[in-house]
Amino acid sequence: MRVPTNRGYTGVQVARRLLDQHGLQNIPIELSRGKLSDHYDPTKGILRLSQEVNYKEKSRQNLANKWFA
């Protein structure tokens, strides 16, 4: 399911903003290979987003419109 944001933010932009707003500036975001491979790796403290989510102007983030309205 893809939910476009009102302003065309990518998934990585939405994730970075959400992390930053919750004091998680130290969590890096990396590219994850594969489809539906988005995940947080607690052992390394890294958020990984798939290419599909990471750089396209659509996001699967259901909260995106709330945060960027």
N, CA, C and O atoms as a MOPAC input file, in Angstrom:
PM7 MOZYME 1SCF
protein

 N      0.84100 1    -1.17200 1     0.00000 1
 C      0.00000 1     0.00000 1     0.00000 1
 C      0.88500 1     1.23500 1     0.00000 1
 O      1.80900 1     1.33300 1     0.80800 1
 N      0.62500 1     2.15200 1    -0.87100 1
 C      1.36900 1     3.41000 1    -0.92600 1
 C      0.44500 1     4.56100 1    -0.59500 1
 O     -0.66200 1     4.67400 1    -1.12200 1
 N      0.92700 1     5.40600 1     0.28500 1
 C      0.16900 1     6.58700 1     0.68400 1
 C      1.00800 1     7.80400 1     0.32800 1
 O      1.99500 1     8.08500 1     1.00800 1
 N      0.63900 1     8.53400 1    -0.72500 1
 C      1.44300 1     9.70500 1    -1.09000 1
 C      1.30700 1    10.80200 1    -0.04700 1
 O      0.25500 1    10.96700 1     0.57000 1
 N      2.38300 1    11.54300 1     0.13900 1
 C      2.31500 1    12.68900 1     1.04400 1
 C      1.82500 1    13.89000 1     0.25600 1
 O      1.92000 1    13.91800 1    -0.97100 1
 N      1.30800 1    14.86600 1     0.95300 1
 C      0.80800 1    16.07000 1     0.29400 1
 C      1.92000 1    16.84500 1    -0.39700 1
 O      1.66900 1    17.53500 1    -1.38500 1
 N      3.14100 1    16.74000 1     0.10800 1
 C      4.24000 1    17.54200 1    -0.40900 1
 C      5.27800 1    16.73600 1    -1.16400 1
 O      6.32700 1    17.28100 1    -1.50900 1
 N      5.03500 1    15.46300 1    -1.43600 1
 C      5.94700 1    14.65300 1    -2.22700 1
 C      7.20600 1    14.21800 1    -1.50200 1
 O      8.22700 1    14.00400 1    -2.15500 1
 N      7.18400 1    14.07600 1    -0.17100 1
 C      8.34500 1    13.62000 1     0.56800 1
 C      8.60600 1    12.14300 1     0.28100 1
 O      7.67700 1    11.37400 1     0.03400 1
 N      9.86000 1    11.76600 1     0.31700 1
 C     10.21700 1    10.35700 1     0.16500 1
 C     10.10200 1     9.65700 1     1.51200 1
 O      9.97800 1    10.30200 1     2.55300 1
 N     10.14400 1     8.34800 1     1.47700 1
 C     10.08000 1     7.56800 1     2.70800 1
 C     11.21400 1     7.89700 1     3.66200 1
 O     11.00800 1     7.97100 1     4.87400 1
 N     12.41600 1     8.09500 1     3.12100 1
 C     13.56700 1     8.40200 1     3.97400 1
 C     13.40700 1     9.78400 1     4.61400 1
 O     13.82200 1     9.97700 1     5.75700 1
 N     12.82500 1    10.73300 1     3.91200 1
 C     12.59500 1    12.05800 1     4.48400 1
 C     11.56700 1    11.99100 1     5.61000 1
 O     11.73800 1    12.63300 1     6.64600 1
 N     10.51800 1    11.23000 1     5.41500 1
 C      9.48500 1    11.07300 1     6.44600 1
 C     10.08400 1    10.38400 1     7.67200 1
 O      9.87400 1    10.82300 1     8.80300 1
 N     10.82600 1     9.30700 1     7.44100 1
 C     11.42600 1     8.56900 1     8.55200 1
 C     12.40300 1     9.44700 1     9.33500 1
 O     12.39300 1     9.44300 1    10.56600 1
 N     13.24200 1    10.19600 1     8.62500 1
 C     14.21900 1    11.04900 1     9.29700 1
 C     13.52000 1    12.08900 1    10.17300 1
 O     13.93200 1    12.34200 1    11.30600 1
 N     12.46800 1    12.68000 1     9.63700 1
 C     11.75000 1    13.70500 1    10.40200 1
 C     11.08900 1    13.10100 1    11.64500 1
 O     11.15100 1    13.68600 1    12.72700 1
 N     10.46600 1    11.94800 1    11.49300 1
 C      9.83200 1    11.29700 1    12.63900 1
 C     10.86500 1    10.93300 1    13.70400 1
 O     10.64300 1    11.16100 1    14.89300 1
 N     11.98000 1    10.37300 1    13.27900 1
 C     13.03700 1    10.03000 1    14.23200 1
 C     13.55100 1    11.27400 1    14.94700 1
 O     13.67800 1    11.28700 1    16.17100 1
 N     13.84200 1    12.31300 1    14.18100 1
 C     14.37500 1    13.55200 1    14.76300 1
 C     13.40000 1    14.17800 1    15.75000 1
 O     13.81200 1    14.65900 1    16.80500 1
 N     12.11300 1    14.17600 1    15.41800 1
 C     11.10900 1    14.78500 1    16.29000 1
 C     10.94800 1    14.02400 1    17.60800 1
 O     10.40500 1    14.55400 1    18.57800 1
 N     11.42200 1    12.79100 1    17.63300 1
 C     11.31000 1    11.99000 1    18.85100 1
 C     12.67000 1    11.78100 1    19.51600 1
 O     12.85900 1    10.84400 1    20.29200 1
 N     13.61200 1    12.66900 1    19.19900 1
 C     14.91000 1    12.64300 1    19.85700 1
 C     15.82100 1    11.51600 1    19.42500 1
 O     16.74100 1    11.15200 1    20.15800 1
 N     15.58700 1    10.95900 1    18.25700 1
 C     16.36300 1     9.81400 1    17.78100 1
 C     17.27600 1    10.19800 1    16.61900 1
 O     17.37000 1     9.47600 1    15.62700 1
 N     17.93900 1    11.33100 1    16.75200 1
 C     18.83200 1    11.82700 1    15.70300 1
 C     20.01400 1    10.89500 1    15.47400 1
 O     20.61800 1    10.92000 1    14.40100 1
 N     20.35300 1    10.07700 1    16.46000 1
 C     21.49900 1     9.17200 1    16.34300 1
 C     21.18400 1     7.88700 1    15.56300 1
 O     22.08300 1     7.08100 1    15.32500 1
 N     19.93700 1     7.68800 1    15.16800 1
 C     19.56300 1     6.49300 1    14.40100 1
 C     19.79800 1     6.75700 1    12.91600 1
 O     19.11600 1     7.59600 1    12.32800 1
 N     20.75400 1     6.05500 1    12.29700 1
 C     20.97300 1     6.23700 1    10.86300 1
 C     19.92300 1     5.49000 1    10.04600 1
 O     19.30800 1     4.53500 1    10.52000 1
 N     19.73500 1     5.93900 1     8.82400 1
 C     18.82600 1     5.28000 1     7.88200 1
 C     19.66100 1     4.78200 1     6.71000 1
 O     20.41400 1     5.54100 1     6.10000 1
 N     19.51800 1     3.50800 1     6.40700 1
 C     20.28100 1     2.90100 1     5.32600 1
 C     19.35000 1     2.24300 1     4.31000 1
 O     18.17400 1     1.99800 1     4.58000 1
 N     19.90500 1     1.96900 1     3.15100 1
 C     19.20200 1     1.25900 1     2.09800 1
 C     19.17600 1    -0.22500 1     2.41800 1
 O     20.19400 1    -0.80100 1     2.80200 1
 N     18.01000 1    -0.84500 1     2.25900 1
 C     17.84900 1    -2.27800 1     2.45800 1
 C     17.50000 1    -2.91800 1     1.12300 1
 O     16.62500 1    -2.43000 1     0.40600 1
 N     18.16400 1    -3.98000 1     0.79700 1
 C     17.89300 1    -4.66900 1    -0.46700 1
 C     16.65800 1    -5.55800 1    -0.31600 1
 O     16.38800 1    -6.09600 1     0.75800 1
 N     15.92200 1    -5.69700 1    -1.40900 1
 C     14.75900 1    -6.56700 1    -1.40000 1
 C     13.46300 1    -5.80300 1    -1.28900 1
 O     13.44100 1    -4.61800 1    -0.95700 1
 N     12.40100 1    -6.49500 1    -1.56800 1
 C     11.06400 1    -5.91800 1    -1.51100 1
 C     10.46000 1    -6.21300 1    -0.13500 1
 O     10.63200 1    -7.30800 1     0.40100 1
 N      9.76600 1    -5.25400 1     0.41900 1
 C      9.17200 1    -5.37800 1     1.75100 1
 C     10.23100 1    -5.70900 1     2.79300 1
 O      9.99600 1    -6.51700 1     3.69100 1
 N     11.39700 1    -5.08200 1     2.66900 1
 C     12.50700 1    -5.37000 1     3.57300 1
 C     12.74500 1    -4.23700 1     4.57300 1
 O     13.79500 1    -4.19700 1     5.21500 1
 N     11.79900 1    -3.32700 1     4.71200 1
 C     11.91900 1    -2.21600 1     5.65500 1
 C     11.93100 1    -2.78100 1     7.07700 1
 O     11.07900 1    -3.59600 1     7.43200 1
 N     12.89600 1    -2.34700 1     7.88500 1
 C     12.96000 1    -2.82300 1     9.26100 1
 C     13.93000 1    -1.99100 1    10.09000 1
 O     14.78300 1    -1.27800 1     9.56400 1
 N     13.77000 1    -2.10800 1    11.39000 1
 C     14.71900 1    -1.51800 1    12.32900 1
 C     15.56400 1    -2.65500 1    12.88100 1
 O     15.02900 1    -3.66500 1    13.33800 1
 N     16.87100 1    -2.49500 1    12.84100 1
 C     17.79100 1    -3.49700 1    13.37200 1
 C     18.23200 1    -3.04300 1    14.76300 1
 O     19.10400 1    -2.18200 1    14.88000 1
 N     17.64000 1    -3.61000 1    15.82000 1
 C     17.97300 1    -3.16200 1    17.16800 1
 C     19.38900 1    -3.52400 1    17.59200 1
 O     19.94300 1    -2.87400 1    18.47900 1
 N     19.98700 1    -4.53900 1    16.98800 1
 C     21.34800 1    -4.93100 1    17.36200 1
 C     22.37400 1    -3.91200 1    16.88100 1
 O     23.42900 1    -3.74700 1    17.49400 1
 N     22.06000 1    -3.22600 1    15.77600 1
 C     22.97600 1    -2.22100 1    15.23200 1
 C     22.42600 1    -0.80300 1    15.34600 1
 O     23.13900 1     0.16500 1    15.08200 1
 N     21.14800 1    -0.67800 1    15.74300 1
 C     20.54600 1     0.64200 1    15.89600 1
 C     20.37800 1     1.37500 1    14.57500 1
 O     20.61800 1     2.57900 1    14.48900 1
 N     19.96200 1     0.63900 1    13.54400 1
 C     19.83400 1     1.20400 1    12.19200 1
 C     18.43000 1     0.94900 1    11.65200 1
 O     17.89900 1    -0.15500 1    11.77300 1
 N     17.84000 1     1.97700 1    11.05800 1
 C     16.57600 1     1.82800 1    10.34500 1
 C     16.91300 1     1.57600 1     8.88200 1
 O     17.65500 1     2.34600 1     8.27300 1
 N     16.37500 1     0.51000 1     8.32000 1
 C     16.64900 1     0.19500 1     6.92300 1
 C     15.35100 1     0.26700 1     6.12500 1
 O     14.33600 1    -0.32600 1     6.49100 1
 N     15.41600 1     1.01200 1     5.02300 1
 C     14.26400 1     1.16200 1     4.13700 1
 C     14.63100 1     0.62200 1     2.76400 1
 O     15.75200 1     0.81700 1     2.29300 1
 N     13.69900 1    -0.04900 1     2.13100 1
 C     13.94200 1    -0.59800 1     0.80000 1
 C     14.06000 1     0.52700 1    -0.22300 1
 O     13.59200 1     1.64200 1     0.00900 1
 N     14.67900 1     0.23000 1    -1.33400 1
 C     14.84400 1     1.19700 1    -2.42000 1
 C     13.48500 1     1.77200 1    -2.81900 1
 O     13.35600 1     2.96900 1    -3.07900 1
 N     12.48500 1     0.91000 1    -2.86200 1
 C     11.13900 1     1.32400 1    -3.26700 1
 C     10.58000 1     2.41200 1    -2.35200 1
 O      9.93500 1     3.34800 1    -2.82500 1
 N     10.82200 1     2.29700 1    -1.06200 1
 C     10.31100 1     3.26700 1    -0.09300 1
 C     11.27200 1     4.43100 1     0.06800 1
 O     10.85200 1     5.57600 1     0.23800 1
 N     12.54600 1     4.13600 1     0.01200 1
 C     13.58400 1     5.09400 1     0.35300 1
 C     13.61300 1     6.34300 1    -0.51600 1
 O     13.74200 1     7.44700 1     0.01200 1
 N     13.49800 1     6.20200 1    -1.81100 1
 C     13.76600 1     7.34100 1    -2.68200 1
 C     12.61500 1     7.78400 1    -3.57500 1
 O     12.72300 1     8.82100 1    -4.22900 1
 N     11.54100 1     7.05100 1    -3.62400 1
 C     10.40500 1     7.47800 1    -4.44400 1
 C      9.61700 1     8.55700 1    -3.72300 1
 O      9.68900 1     8.68900 1    -2.50100 1
 N      8.87200 1     9.31800 1    -4.49100 1
 C      8.09200 1    10.41700 1    -3.90900 1
 C      6.77800 1     9.94400 1    -3.32000 1
 O      5.84600 1    10.73200 1    -3.15800 1
 N      6.70000 1     8.67600 1    -3.00400 1
 C      5.52600 1     8.14500 1    -2.32600 1
 C      6.02300 1     7.37400 1    -1.11800 1
 O      7.12400 1     6.82400 1    -1.13200 1
 N      5.23700 1     7.33800 1    -0.11100 1
 C      5.64500 1     6.69600 1     1.11900 1
 C      4.58200 1     5.72500 1     1.58800 1
 O      3.38800 1     5.96000 1     1.40500 1
 N      5.02400 1     4.63000 1     2.19800 1
 C      4.07700 1     3.70100 1     2.79400 1
 C      3.78300 1     4.10600 1     4.22400 1
 O      3.11300 1     3.37500 1     4.95300 1
 N      4.27000 1     5.25300 1     4.62700 1
 C      4.04800 1     5.73500 1     5.98600 1
 C      2.62700 1     6.27900 1     6.10900 1
 O      2.31000 1     7.30800 1     5.51100 1
 N      1.78600 1     5.62100 1     6.85700 1
 C      0.41000 1     6.08500 1     7.01700 1
 C      0.32000 1     7.40700 1     7.76700 1
 O     -0.66900 1     8.12700 1     7.62500 1
 N      1.33000 1     7.73800 1     8.55900 1
 C      1.29000 1     8.97500 1     9.33900 1
 C      1.89700 1    10.15800 1     8.61100 1
 O      1.91600 1    11.26200 1     9.15500 1
 N      2.38400 1     9.96800 1     7.42300 1
 C      3.09400 1    11.03100 1     6.72700 1
 C      2.26600 1    12.30300 1     6.58700 1
 O      2.76400 1    13.39700 1     6.85100 1
 N      1.04200 1    12.17500 1     6.18700 1
 C      0.21900 1    13.37700 1     5.99600 1
 C     -0.03900 1    14.10000 1     7.31700 1
 O     -0.18000 1    15.32300 1     7.32900 1
 N     -0.10200 1    13.37700 1     8.41200 1
 C     -0.28500 1    13.99600 1     9.72200 1
 C      0.93300 1    14.85600 1    10.07000 1
 O      0.78100 1    15.98500 1    10.53700 1
 N      2.13000 1    14.33000 1     9.84800 1
 C      3.35500 1    15.00900 1    10.25000 1
 C      3.70300 1    16.15700 1     9.32400 1
 O      4.34200 1    17.11500 1     9.75600 1
 N      3.29600 1    16.09000 1     8.04500 1
 C      3.70200 1    17.10100 1     7.08500 1
 C      2.55100 1    17.97500 1     6.60700 1
 O      2.69600 1    18.72200 1     5.63900 1
 N      1.41300 1    17.88400 1     7.27800 1
 C      0.24300 1    18.68300 1     6.86800 1
 C      0.45000 1    20.15600 1     7.15400 1
 O     -0.43000 1    20.97000 1     6.87400 1

